[in-house]
Amino acid sequence: MTPSSFWQDINVTDMAAQLGLSRNAVYKWKKSEKGIPAERVIEISSLWDIKKSAIRPDLWAEIDD
């Protein structure tokens, strides 16, 4: 699950544009219980230089970053 704190510094419009998605798609992630889909975590981590564990701590431990 993506922590709510992750979204504080994220501009949904910018994220959507950089990922080639609609803003609605990213807003759905923001509102969903799980958050960002697992298959997008590595891409987002690379684009924004954010640890994978900060995006989906339920899937990645800090030592895996």
mmCIF file of the N, C-alpha and C atoms, coordinates in Angstrom:
data_MODEL
# 
_entry.id   MODEL 
# 
loop_
_atom_site.group_PDB 
_atom_site.id 
_atom_site.type_symbol 
_atom_site.label_atom_id 
_atom_site.label_alt_id 
_atom_site.label_comp_id 
_atom_site.label_asym_id 
_atom_site.label_entity_id 
_atom_site.label_seq_id 
_atom_site.pdbx_PDB_ins_code 
_atom_site.Cartn_x 
_atom_site.Cartn_y 
_atom_site.Cartn_z 
_atom_site.occupancy 
_atom_site.B_iso_or_equiv 
_atom_site.pdbx_formal_charge 
_atom_site.auth_seq_id 
_atom_site.auth_comp_id 
_atom_site.auth_asym_id 
_atom_site.auth_atom_id 
_atom_site.pdbx_PDB_model_num 
ATOM 1   N N  . MET A 1 1  ? 0.835  -1.162 0.000   1.00 0.00 ? 1  MET A N  1 
ATOM 2   C CA . MET A 1 1  ? 0.000  0.000  0.000   1.00 0.00 ? 1  MET A CA 1 
ATOM 3   C C  . MET A 1 1  ? 0.891  1.240  0.000   1.00 0.00 ? 1  MET A C  1 
ATOM 4   N N  . THR A 1 2  ? 0.552  2.190  -0.831  1.00 0.00 ? 2  THR A N  1 
ATOM 5   C CA . THR A 1 2  ? 1.323  3.430  -0.903  1.00 0.00 ? 2  THR A CA 1 
ATOM 6   C C  . THR A 1 2  ? 0.936  4.327  0.271   1.00 0.00 ? 2  THR A C  1 
ATOM 7   N N  . PRO A 1 3  ? 1.904  4.747  1.082   1.00 0.00 ? 3  PRO A N  1 
ATOM 8   C CA . PRO A 1 3  ? 1.592  5.602  2.227   1.00 0.00 ? 3  PRO A CA 1 
ATOM 9   C C  . PRO A 1 3  ? 1.053  6.963  1.775   1.00 0.00 ? 3  PRO A C  1 
ATOM 10  N N  . SER A 1 4  ? 0.155  7.510  2.551   1.00 0.00 ? 4  SER A N  1 
ATOM 11  C CA . SER A 1 4  ? -0.406 8.821  2.202   1.00 0.00 ? 4  SER A CA 1 
ATOM 12  C C  . SER A 1 4  ? 0.677  9.892  2.180   1.00 0.00 ? 4  SER A C  1 
ATOM 13  N N  . SER A 1 5  ? 1.713  9.728  2.981   1.00 0.00 ? 5  SER A N  1 
ATOM 14  C CA . SER A 1 5  ? 2.807  10.709 2.998   1.00 0.00 ? 5  SER A CA 1 
ATOM 15  C C  . SER A 1 5  ? 3.541  10.784 1.658   1.00 0.00 ? 5  SER A C  1 
ATOM 16  N N  . PHE A 1 6  ? 3.533  9.686  0.894   1.00 0.00 ? 6  PHE A N  1 
ATOM 17  C CA . PHE A 1 6  ? 4.179  9.678  -0.422  1.00 0.00 ? 6  PHE A CA 1 
ATOM 18  C C  . PHE A 1 6  ? 3.566  10.742 -1.330  1.00 0.00 ? 6  PHE A C  1 
ATOM 19  N N  . TRP A 1 7  ? 2.260  10.902 -1.253  1.00 0.00 ? 7  TRP A N  1 
ATOM 20  C CA . TRP A 1 7  ? 1.536  11.789 -2.171  1.00 0.00 ? 7  TRP A CA 1 
ATOM 21  C C  . TRP A 1 7  ? 1.718  13.263 -1.854  1.00 0.00 ? 7  TRP A C  1 
ATOM 22  N N  . GLN A 1 8  ? 2.231  13.606 -0.688  1.00 0.00 ? 8  GLN A N  1 
ATOM 23  C CA . GLN A 1 8  ? 2.354  15.007 -0.289  1.00 0.00 ? 8  GLN A CA 1 
ATOM 24  C C  . GLN A 1 8  ? 3.236  15.817 -1.241  1.00 0.00 ? 8  GLN A C  1 
ATOM 25  N N  . ASP A 1 9  ? 4.284  15.224 -1.750  1.00 0.00 ? 9  ASP A N  1 
ATOM 26  C CA . ASP A 1 9  ? 5.219  15.948 -2.617  1.00 0.00 ? 9  ASP A CA 1 
ATOM 27  C C  . ASP A 1 9  ? 5.059  15.586 -4.087  1.00 0.00 ? 9  ASP A C  1 
ATOM 28  N N  . ILE A 1 10 ? 3.994  14.873 -4.421  1.00 0.00 ? 10 ILE A N  1 
ATOM 29  C CA . ILE A 1 10 ? 3.789  14.422 -5.796  1.00 0.00 ? 10 ILE A CA 1 
ATOM 30  C C  . ILE A 1 10 ? 2.741  15.276 -6.485  1.00 0.00 ? 10 ILE A C  1 
ATOM 31  N N  . ASN A 1 11 ? 3.084  15.776 -7.648  1.00 0.00 ? 11 ASN A N  1 
ATOM 32  C CA . ASN A 1 11 ? 2.124  16.484 -8.489  1.00 0.00 ? 11 ASN A CA 1 
ATOM 33  C C  . ASN A 1 11 ? 1.519  15.458 -9.432  1.00 0.00 ? 11 ASN A C  1 
ATOM 34  N N  . VAL A 1 12 ? 0.241  15.184 -9.265  1.00 0.00 ? 12 VAL A N  1 
ATOM 35  C CA . VAL A 1 12 ? -0.435 14.138 -10.035 1.00 0.00 ? 12 VAL A CA 1 
ATOM 36  C C  . VAL A 1 12 ? -0.366 14.422 -11.536 1.00 0.00 ? 12 VAL A C  1 
ATOM 37  N N  . THR A 1 13 ? -0.538 15.662 -11.921 1.00 0.00 ? 13 THR A N  1 
ATOM 38  C CA . THR A 1 13 ? -0.486 16.025 -13.339 1.00 0.00 ? 13 THR A CA 1 
ATOM 39  C C  . THR A 1 13 ? 0.885  15.726 -13.928 1.00 0.00 ? 13 THR A C  1 
ATOM 40  N N  . ASP A 1 14 ? 1.938  16.087 -13.214 1.00 0.00 ? 14 ASP A N  1 
ATOM 41  C CA . ASP A 1 14 ? 3.302  15.813 -13.687 1.00 0.00 ? 14 ASP A CA 1 
ATOM 42  C C  . ASP A 1 14 ? 3.575  14.313 -13.773 1.00 0.00 ? 14 ASP A C  1 
ATOM 43  N N  . MET A 1 15 ? 3.145  13.578 -12.736 1.00 0.00 ? 15 MET A N  1 
ATOM 44  C CA . MET A 1 15 ? 3.364  12.141 -12.736 1.00 0.00 ? 15 MET A CA 1 
ATOM 45  C C  . MET A 1 15 ? 2.652  11.493 -13.925 1.00 0.00 ? 15 MET A C  1 
ATOM 46  N N  . ALA A 1 16 ? 1.418  11.876 -14.142 1.00 0.00 ? 16 ALA A N  1 
ATOM 47  C CA . ALA A 1 16 ? 0.652  11.313 -15.251 1.00 0.00 ? 16 ALA A CA 1 
ATOM 48  C C  . ALA A 1 16 ? 1.332  11.594 -16.586 1.00 0.00 ? 16 ALA A C  1 
ATOM 49  N N  . ALA A 1 17 ? 1.780  12.813 -16.775 1.00 0.00 ? 17 ALA A N  1 
ATOM 50  C CA . ALA A 1 17 ? 2.438  13.179 -18.034 1.00 0.00 ? 17 ALA A CA 1 
ATOM 51  C C  . ALA A 1 17 ? 3.719  12.383 -18.242 1.00 0.00 ? 17 ALA A C  1 
ATOM 52  N N  . GLN A 1 18 ? 4.532  12.252 -17.209 1.00 0.00 ? 18 GLN A N  1 
ATOM 53  C CA . GLN A 1 18 ? 5.800  11.538 -17.343 1.00 0.00 ? 18 GLN A CA 1 
ATOM 54  C C  . GLN A 1 18 ? 5.604  10.044 -17.566 1.00 0.00 ? 18 GLN A C  1 
ATOM 55  N N  . LEU A 1 19 ? 4.484  9.508  -17.084 1.00 0.00 ? 19 LEU A N  1 
ATOM 56  C CA . LEU A 1 19 ? 4.214  8.079  -17.260 1.00 0.00 ? 19 LEU A CA 1 
ATOM 57  C C  . LEU A 1 19 ? 3.351  7.805  -18.492 1.00 0.00 ? 19 LEU A C  1 
ATOM 58  N N  . GLY A 1 20 ? 2.900  8.867  -19.159 1.00 0.00 ? 20 GLY A N  1 
ATOM 59  C CA . GLY A 1 20 ? 2.058  8.698  -20.338 1.00 0.00 ? 20 GLY A CA 1 
ATOM 60  C C  . GLY A 1 20 ? 0.657  8.217  -19.984 1.00 0.00 ? 20 GLY A C  1 
ATOM 61  N N  . LEU A 1 21 ? 0.158  8.674  -18.838 1.00 0.00 ? 21 LEU A N  1 
ATOM 62  C CA . LEU A 1 21 ? -1.157 8.265  -18.354 1.00 0.00 ? 21 LEU A CA 1 
ATOM 63  C C  . LEU A 1 21 ? -2.061 9.478  -18.205 1.00 0.00 ? 21 LEU A C  1 
ATOM 64  N N  . SER A 1 22 ? -3.335 9.225  -18.014 1.00 0.00 ? 22 SER A N  1 
ATOM 65  C CA . SER A 1 22 ? -4.263 10.313 -17.713 1.00 0.00 ? 22 SER A CA 1 
ATOM 66  C C  . SER A 1 22 ? -4.150 10.665 -16.233 1.00 0.00 ? 22 SER A C  1 
ATOM 67  N N  . ARG A 1 23 ? -4.550 11.880 -15.909 1.00 0.00 ? 23 ARG A N  1 
ATOM 68  C CA . ARG A 1 23 ? -4.565 12.276 -14.499 1.00 0.00 ? 23 ARG A CA 1 
ATOM 69  C C  . ARG A 1 23 ? -5.527 11.380 -13.719 1.00 0.00 ? 23 ARG A C  1 
ATOM 70  N N  . ASN A 1 24 ? -6.631 10.994 -14.367 1.00 0.00 ? 24 ASN A N  1 
ATOM 71  C CA . ASN A 1 24 ? -7.603 10.117 -13.709 1.00 0.00 ? 24 ASN A CA 1 
ATOM 72  C C  . ASN A 1 24 ? -6.974 8.808  -13.268 1.00 0.00 ? 24 ASN A C  1 
ATOM 73  N N  . ALA A 1 25 ? -6.112 8.249  -14.101 1.00 0.00 ? 25 ALA A N  1 
ATOM 74  C CA . ALA A 1 25 ? -5.457 6.982  -13.757 1.00 0.00 ? 25 ALA A CA 1 
ATOM 75  C C  . ALA A 1 25 ? -4.633 7.134  -12.483 1.00 0.00 ? 25 ALA A C  1 
ATOM 76  N N  . VAL A 1 26 ? -3.879 8.217  -12.400 1.00 0.00 ? 26 VAL A N  1 
ATOM 77  C CA . VAL A 1 26 ? -3.041 8.445  -11.219 1.00 0.00 ? 26 VAL A CA 1 
ATOM 78  C C  . VAL A 1 26 ? -3.902 8.765  -10.001 1.00 0.00 ? 26 VAL A C  1 
ATOM 79  N N  . TYR A 1 27 ? -4.970 9.536  -10.192 1.00 0.00 ? 27 TYR A N  1 
ATOM 80  C CA . TYR A 1 27 ? -5.885 9.808  -9.073  1.00 0.00 ? 27 TYR A CA 1 
ATOM 81  C C  . TYR A 1 27 ? -6.516 8.521  -8.548  1.00 0.00 ? 27 TYR A C  1 
ATOM 82  N N  . LYS A 1 28 ? -6.798 7.578  -9.431  1.00 0.00 ? 28 LYS A N  1 
ATOM 83  C CA . LYS A 1 28 ? -7.341 6.287  -8.988  1.00 0.00 ? 28 LYS A CA 1 
ATOM 84  C C  . LYS A 1 28 ? -6.339 5.565  -8.096  1.00 0.00 ? 28 LYS A C  1 
ATOM 85  N N  . TRP A 1 29 ? -5.058 5.631  -8.456  1.00 0.00 ? 29 TRP A N  1 
ATOM 86  C CA . TRP A 1 29 ? -4.030 5.026  -7.610  1.00 0.00 ? 29 TRP A CA 1 
ATOM 87  C C  . TRP A 1 29 ? -4.039 5.695  -6.242  1.00 0.00 ? 29 TRP A C  1 
ATOM 88  N N  . LYS A 1 30 ? -4.118 7.026  -6.265  1.00 0.00 ? 30 LYS A N  1 
ATOM 89  C CA . LYS A 1 30 ? -4.060 7.794  -5.023  1.00 0.00 ? 30 LYS A CA 1 
ATOM 90  C C  . LYS A 1 30 ? -5.228 7.442  -4.098  1.00 0.00 ? 30 LYS A C  1 
ATOM 91  N N  . LYS A 1 31 ? -6.376 7.172  -4.671  1.00 0.00 ? 31 LYS A N  1 
ATOM 92  C CA . LYS A 1 31 ? -7.570 6.886  -3.877  1.00 0.00 ? 31 LYS A CA 1 
ATOM 93  C C  . LYS A 1 31 ? -7.732 5.411  -3.537  1.00 0.00 ? 31 LYS A C  1 
ATOM 94  N N  . SER A 1 32 ? -7.037 4.536  -4.258  1.00 0.00 ? 32 SER A N  1 
ATOM 95  C CA . SER A 1 32 ? -7.228 3.107  -4.026  1.00 0.00 ? 32 SER A CA 1 
ATOM 96  C C  . SER A 1 32 ? -6.537 2.657  -2.743  1.00 0.00 ? 32 SER A C  1 
ATOM 97  N N  . GLU A 1 33 ? -6.981 1.545  -2.223  1.00 0.00 ? 33 GLU A N  1 
ATOM 98  C CA . GLU A 1 33 ? -6.416 1.010  -0.986  1.00 0.00 ? 33 GLU A CA 1 
ATOM 99  C C  . GLU A 1 33 ? -4.955 0.602  -1.162  1.00 0.00 ? 33 GLU A C  1 
ATOM 100 N N  . LYS A 1 34 ? -4.629 -0.007 -2.297  1.00 0.00 ? 34 LYS A N  1 
ATOM 101 C CA . LYS A 1 34 ? -3.257 -0.466 -2.525  1.00 0.00 ? 34 LYS A CA 1 
ATOM 102 C C  . LYS A 1 34 ? -2.332 0.642  -3.011  1.00 0.00 ? 34 LYS A C  1 
ATOM 103 N N  . GLY A 1 35 ? -2.867 1.625  -3.701  1.00 0.00 ? 35 GLY A N  1 
ATOM 104 C CA . GLY A 1 35 ? -2.037 2.719  -4.192  1.00 0.00 ? 35 GLY A CA 1 
ATOM 105 C C  . GLY A 1 35 ? -1.429 2.406  -5.548  1.00 0.00 ? 35 GLY A C  1 
ATOM 106 N N  . ILE A 1 36 ? -0.180 2.731  -5.698  1.00 0.00 ? 36 ILE A N  1 
ATOM 107 C CA . ILE A 1 36 ? 0.515  2.566  -6.976  1.00 0.00 ? 36 ILE A CA 1 
ATOM 108 C C  . ILE A 1 36 ? 0.675  1.081  -7.273  1.00 0.00 ? 36 ILE A C  1 
ATOM 109 N N  . PRO A 1 37 ? 0.310  0.669  -8.490  1.00 0.00 ? 37 PRO A N  1 
ATOM 110 C CA . PRO A 1 37 ? 0.452  -0.742 -8.857  1.00 0.00 ? 37 PRO A CA 1 
ATOM 111 C C  . PRO A 1 37 ? 1.913  -1.192 -8.798  1.00 0.00 ? 37 PRO A C  1 
ATOM 112 N N  . ALA A 1 38 ? 2.097  -2.424 -8.371  1.00 0.00 ? 38 ALA A N  1 
ATOM 113 C CA . ALA A 1 38 ? 3.446  -2.974 -8.220  1.00 0.00 ? 38 ALA A CA 1 
ATOM 114 C C  . ALA A 1 38 ? 4.264  -2.856 -9.500  1.00 0.00 ? 38 ALA A C  1 
ATOM 115 N N  . GLU A 1 39 ? 3.625  -3.048 -10.641 1.00 0.00 ? 39 GLU A N  1 
ATOM 116 C CA . GLU A 1 39 ? 4.364  -3.019 -11.907 1.00 0.00 ? 39 GLU A CA 1 
ATOM 117 C C  . GLU A 1 39 ? 4.844  -1.615 -12.293 1.00 0.00 ? 39 GLU A C  1 
ATOM 118 N N  . ARG A 1 40 ? 4.388  -0.581 -11.601 1.00 0.00 ? 40 ARG A N  1 
ATOM 119 C CA . ARG A 1 40 ? 4.820  0.795  -11.886 1.00 0.00 ? 40 ARG A CA 1 
ATOM 120 C C  . ARG A 1 40 ? 5.855  1.317  -10.887 1.00 0.00 ? 40 ARG A C  1 
ATOM 121 N N  . VAL A 1 41 ? 6.073  0.608  -9.813  1.00 0.00 ? 41 VAL A N  1 
ATOM 122 C CA . VAL A 1 41 ? 6.944  1.102  -8.743  1.00 0.00 ? 41 VAL A CA 1 
ATOM 123 C C  . VAL A 1 41 ? 8.376  1.325  -9.227  1.00 0.00 ? 41 VAL A C  1 
ATOM 124 N N  . ILE A 1 42 ? 8.945  0.388  -9.944  1.00 0.00 ? 42 ILE A N  1 
ATOM 125 C CA . ILE A 1 42 ? 10.335 0.522  -10.397 1.00 0.00 ? 42 ILE A CA 1 
ATOM 126 C C  . ILE A 1 42 ? 10.485 1.726  -11.326 1.00 0.00 ? 42 ILE A C  1 
ATOM 127 N N  . GLU A 1 43 ? 9.537  1.898  -12.230 1.00 0.00 ? 43 GLU A N  1 
ATOM 128 C CA . GLU A 1 43 ? 9.572  3.029  -13.157 1.00 0.00 ? 43 GLU A CA 1 
ATOM 129 C C  . GLU A 1 43 ? 9.489  4.358  -12.400 1.00 0.00 ? 43 GLU A C  1 
ATOM 130 N N  . ILE A 1 44 ? 8.578  4.450  -11.463 1.00 0.00 ? 44 ILE A N  1 
ATOM 131 C CA . ILE A 1 44 ? 8.416  5.684  -10.683 1.00 0.00 ? 44 ILE A CA 1 
ATOM 132 C C  . ILE A 1 44 ? 9.649  5.930  -9.812  1.00 0.00 ? 44 ILE A C  1 
ATOM 133 N N  . SER A 1 45 ? 10.171 4.881  -9.229  1.00 0.00 ? 45 SER A N  1 
ATOM 134 C CA . SER A 1 45 ? 11.377 4.992  -8.415  1.00 0.00 ? 45 SER A CA 1 
ATOM 135 C C  . SER A 1 45 ? 12.534 5.567  -9.228  1.00 0.00 ? 45 SER A C  1 
ATOM 136 N N  . SER A 1 46 ? 12.681 5.107  -10.444 1.00 0.00 ? 46 SER A N  1 
ATOM 137 C CA . SER A 1 46 ? 13.761 5.583  -11.314 1.00 0.00 ? 46 SER A CA 1 
ATOM 138 C C  . SER A 1 46 ? 13.541 7.021  -11.769 1.00 0.00 ? 46 SER A C  1 
ATOM 139 N N  . LEU A 1 47 ? 12.321 7.346  -12.156 1.00 0.00 ? 47 LEU A N  1 
ATOM 140 C CA . LEU A 1 47 ? 12.025 8.687  -12.667 1.00 0.00 ? 47 LEU A CA 1 
ATOM 141 C C  . LEU A 1 47 ? 12.228 9.771  -11.612 1.00 0.00 ? 47 LEU A C  1 
ATOM 142 N N  . TRP A 1 48 ? 11.828 9.498  -10.380 1.00 0.00 ? 48 TRP A N  1 
ATOM 143 C CA . TRP A 1 48 ? 11.869 10.511 -9.329  1.00 0.00 ? 48 TRP A CA 1 
ATOM 144 C C  . TRP A 1 48 ? 12.947 10.265 -8.294  1.00 0.00 ? 48 TRP A C  1 
ATOM 145 N N  . ASP A 1 49 ? 13.750 9.256  -8.492  1.00 0.00 ? 49 ASP A N  1 
ATOM 146 C CA . ASP A 1 49 ? 14.809 8.926  -7.524  1.00 0.00 ? 49 ASP A CA 1 
ATOM 147 C C  . ASP A 1 49 ? 14.236 8.791  -6.107  1.00 0.00 ? 49 ASP A C  1 
ATOM 148 N N  . ILE A 1 50 ? 13.174 7.986  -6.025  1.00 0.00 ? 50 ILE A N  1 
ATOM 149 C CA . ILE A 1 50 ? 12.509 7.707  -4.758  1.00 0.00 ? 50 ILE A CA 1 
ATOM 150 C C  . ILE A 1 50 ? 12.703 6.226  -4.456  1.00 0.00 ? 50 ILE A C  1 
ATOM 151 N N  . LYS A 1 51 ? 12.986 5.904  -3.224  1.00 0.00 ? 51 LYS A N  1 
ATOM 152 C CA . LYS A 1 51 ? 13.153 4.498  -2.857  1.00 0.00 ? 51 LYS A CA 1 
ATOM 153 C C  . LYS A 1 51 ? 11.855 3.729  -3.090  1.00 0.00 ? 51 LYS A C  1 
ATOM 154 N N  . LYS A 1 52 ? 11.993 2.520  -3.595  1.00 0.00 ? 52 LYS A N  1 
ATOM 155 C CA . LYS A 1 52 ? 10.821 1.668  -3.825  1.00 0.00 ? 52 LYS A CA 1 
ATOM 156 C C  . LYS A 1 52 ? 10.045 1.435  -2.538  1.00 0.00 ? 52 LYS A C  1 
ATOM 157 N N  . SER A 1 53 ? 10.759 1.328  -1.439  1.00 0.00 ? 53 SER A N  1 
ATOM 158 C CA . SER A 1 53 ? 10.095 1.101  -0.150  1.00 0.00 ? 53 SER A CA 1 
ATOM 159 C C  . SER A 1 53 ? 9.259  2.303  0.286   1.00 0.00 ? 53 SER A C  1 
ATOM 160 N N  . ALA A 1 54 ? 9.561  3.488  -0.217  1.00 0.00 ? 54 ALA A N  1 
ATOM 161 C CA . ALA A 1 54 ? 8.755  4.672  0.097   1.00 0.00 ? 54 ALA A CA 1 
ATOM 162 C C  . ALA A 1 54 ? 7.452  4.679  -0.706  1.00 0.00 ? 54 ALA A C  1 
ATOM 163 N N  . ILE A 1 55 ? 7.467  3.985  -1.848  1.00 0.00 ? 55 ILE A N  1 
ATOM 164 C CA . ILE A 1 55 ? 6.294  3.935  -2.716  1.00 0.00 ? 55 ILE A CA 1 
ATOM 165 C C  . ILE A 1 55 ? 5.365  2.795  -2.319  1.00 0.00 ? 55 ILE A C  1 
ATOM 166 N N  . ARG A 1 56 ? 5.934  1.620  -2.096  1.00 0.00 ? 56 ARG A N  1 
ATOM 167 C CA . ARG A 1 56 ? 5.148  0.442  -1.704  1.00 0.00 ? 56 ARG A CA 1 
ATOM 168 C C  . ARG A 1 56 ? 5.907  -0.346 -0.643  1.00 0.00 ? 56 ARG A C  1 
ATOM 169 N N  . PRO A 1 57 ? 5.895  0.123  0.603   1.00 0.00 ? 57 PRO A N  1 
ATOM 170 C CA . PRO A 1 57 ? 6.631  -0.577 1.659   1.00 0.00 ? 57 PRO A CA 1 
ATOM 171 C C  . PRO A 1 57 ? 6.126  -1.989 1.907   1.00 0.00 ? 57 PRO A C  1 
ATOM 172 N N  . ASP A 1 58 ? 4.917  -2.284 1.471   1.00 0.00 ? 58 ASP A N  1 
ATOM 173 C CA . ASP A 1 58 ? 4.387  -3.639 1.642   1.00 0.00 ? 58 ASP A CA 1 
ATOM 174 C C  . ASP A 1 58 ? 5.048  -4.630 0.690   1.00 0.00 ? 58 ASP A C  1 
ATOM 175 N N  . LEU A 1 59 ? 5.691  -4.123 -0.351  1.00 0.00 ? 59 LEU A N  1 
ATOM 176 C CA . LEU A 1 59 ? 6.334  -4.989 -1.340  1.00 0.00 ? 59 LEU A CA 1 
ATOM 177 C C  . LEU A 1 59 ? 7.861  -4.953 -1.275  1.00 0.00 ? 59 LEU A C  1 
ATOM 178 N N  . TRP A 1 60 ? 8.439  -3.832 -0.846  1.00 0.00 ? 60 TRP A N  1 
ATOM 179 C CA . TRP A 1 60 ? 9.888  -3.708 -0.798  1.00 0.00 ? 60 TRP A CA 1 
ATOM 180 C C  . TRP A 1 60 ? 10.338 -3.243 0.574   1.00 0.00 ? 60 TRP A C  1 
ATOM 181 N N  . ALA A 1 61 ? 11.314 -3.932 1.097   1.00 0.00 ? 61 ALA A N  1 
ATOM 182 C CA . ALA A 1 61 ? 11.937 -3.508 2.352   1.00 0.00 ? 61 ALA A CA 1 
ATOM 183 C C  . ALA A 1 61 ? 13.013 -2.484 2.021   1.00 0.00 ? 61 ALA A C  1 
ATOM 184 N N  . GLU A 1 62 ? 13.372 -1.671 2.970   1.00 0.00 ? 62 GLU A N  1 
ATOM 185 C CA . GLU A 1 62 ? 14.396 -0.644 2.742   1.00 0.00 ? 62 GLU A CA 1 
ATOM 186 C C  . GLU A 1 62 ? 15.716 -1.240 2.265   1.00 0.00 ? 62 GLU A C  1 
ATOM 187 N N  . ILE A 1 63 ? 16.059 -2.417 2.735   1.00 0.00 ? 63 ILE A N  1 
ATOM 188 C CA . ILE A 1 63 ? 17.344 -3.018 2.317   1.00 0.00 ? 63 ILE A CA 1 
ATOM 189 C C  . ILE A 1 63 ? 17.314 -3.450 0.859   1.00 0.00 ? 63 ILE A C  1 
ATOM 190 N N  . ASP A 1 64 ? 16.110 -3.585 0.265   1.00 0.00 ? 64 ASP A N  1 
ATOM 191 C CA . ASP A 1 64 ? 16.006 -3.971 -1.137  1.00 0.00 ? 64 ASP A CA 1 
ATOM 192 C C  . ASP A 1 64 ? 16.174 -2.788 -2.067  1.00 0.00 ? 64 ASP A C  1 
ATOM 193 N N  . ASP A 1 65 ? 16.153 -1.585 -1.551  1.00 0.00 ? 65 ASP A N  1 
ATOM 194 C CA . ASP A 1 65 ? 16.291 -0.401 -2.380  1.00 0.00 ? 65 ASP A CA 1 
ATOM 195 C C  . ASP A 1 65 ? 17.716 -0.281 -2.821  1.00 0.00 ? 65 ASP A C  1 
# 
